[in-house]
Structures are given as structure tokens and as C-alpha cells.
């Protein structure tokens, strides 16, 4: 009777699973030899070469064993149902039970390897980074279209501002200085200070 598969729950690796279930591993290696599946690999330990189970090869062999084993059991069950010989029926029942137990042991080890492969795939799965948000450059404010009327108004305001600025300058002058400023510009210096200033500002330089 084959021992039940042993599966350690602490830090179990795929190699440990095969090492702890030597009977199932040996059966997979034998199946591999019959079906040209490489189930072992050679390693060097302290200068000595030794053969150890090759996990992927044993995994493939176990899959093949399950498929072929179930087909054989199904065929034996079919023969059992059609056989009338009591002795043959007994032989078929024993053979079916033996093969079913072997299949069950192989199934437990195979499932453990499948779980281990899933863990390995999850461990090396790349972490997807969220796409970096592209910085949105602030749009330059749209230039307002300036109408000819606005240009004329702005020019008028500049003229008015300049005019009042000059008036302040003249008003700070004495009456005699204002007269001299008018004469310098070939304007009449007759009249009051306010009149002369208005004359200068209206006629310009």
C-alpha cells in the first residue's frame, strides 16, 4: 500500500513537495521515461553529480498520468460491468482500487504543484503603475481684439491726461513765467494767467 502524500504547510517549495512524496515522484519519472518526458536533472554537489526531480517535467508527467490513468480505470470499469466470471470480477475490482488510489495520490501532489505555480506567478507579477497624469499647461488668455474706436478713445485719454499734467505745471508758475512761456512759443502774452495758459494748451507747442 502506497503511503498517503505528505504536504508540509511551512515554507513548502515545489522541490520539497516532490521530495516528501517520493513514491508519486518515482511513478512520474517512470511515466516520463516511457513517454519521453524529462523528469530529472543533473546537479553537482561537492563535486559529485546526482539526479534530482525536475519540477516542470514531473508536473507534465503527472498531468499525463492523470489522463491515462482515468482512461484505464474507465476501461476496467467497462470490463467489470460486462464480465460474468466471478474470479475476473475480483481481479478487476482490486486493480481498479489500486489505480484509483494511485491516481488520488498523484492528484494531491499535482494540486499542490499547481498551487505553488500560482503563488510563483503571483509573486513575480509586475505591479502596474497608474499612468502619470499629464500636467495641463495653463492656456494663455486670448487677446482681445481692439477696435479703432477703442484706440481713438485711449489716445484721447492720453492727450487729456498729458494736457492736465501740463496745466498743473503752468499753474504752478508765476504770471511772469507764464507770459515768458507764451512769448517763447510765439503766442500772445496778453490777458490773465488763466487765459494765457489756455492759449498755450489749446495751440500746443
C-alpha positions, 0 to 999 in steps of 0.5 A: 500500500502506497503511503498517503502524500505528505504536504508540509504547510511551512515554507513548502517549495515545489522541490520539497513537495516532490521530495516528501512524496517520493513514491508519486515522484518515482511513478512520474519519472517512470511515466516520463521515461516511457513517454519521453518526458524529462523528469530529472536533472543533473546537479553537482554537489561537492563535486559529485553529480546526482539526479534530482526531480525536475519540477516542470517535467514531473508536473507534465508527467503527472498531468499525463498520468492523470489522463491515462490513468482515468482512461484505464480505470474507465476501461476496467470499469467497462470490463467489470460491468460486462464480465460474468466470471466471478474470479475476473470480477475480483481481479478487476475490482482490486486493480481498479482500487489500486489505480484509483488510489494511485491516481488520488495520490498523484492528484494531491501532489499535482494540486499542490504543484499547481498551487505553488505555480500560482503563488510563483506567478503571483509573486513575480507579477509586475505591479502596474503603475497608474499612468502619470497624469499629464500636467495641463499647461495653463492656456494663455488668455486670448487677446482681445481684439481692439477696435479703432474706436477703442484706440481713438478713445485711449489716445484721447485719454492720453492727450487729456491726461498729458494736457492736465499734467501740463496745466498743473505745471503752468499753474504752478508758475508765476504770471511772469513765467507764464507770459515768458512761456507764451512769448517763447512759443510765439503766442500772445502774452496778453490777458490773465494767467488763466487765459494765457495758459489756455492759449498755450494748451489749446495751440500746443507747442 
